[in-house]
Amino acid sequence: MVALPEWLSYLSSLQKLYIVDCNRLLHLPTEEAMRRLTQLKTLEIYDCPNLEDNERSTIDHIPFVDIQDSGRPDWSDFKDED
């Protein structure tokens, strides 16, 4: 996959998004689509070496963004919050 689909913007309740190990990923959805994710507070991207630098403008409204060229997220973040 070289681009995340535009329909991602329909996940309006999404609060955290982790993108890991996407070697072919070049593009995020458009800025307009990303702005529809009004509840998105955390975006973490790991080991996606081909993601283009100009994609950062599409995510500058997200409160917490972490982009790492390598590594993995802290999997404890995925614990169910009852």
Buried (B, 14 or more C-beta within 10 A) or exposed (E): EEEBEEEBBEEEEBEBBBBEEBEEBBBBBEEEBBBBBEEBEBBBBBBBEEBEEEBEEBBEEBEEBEBEEEEEBEEEEEEEEE
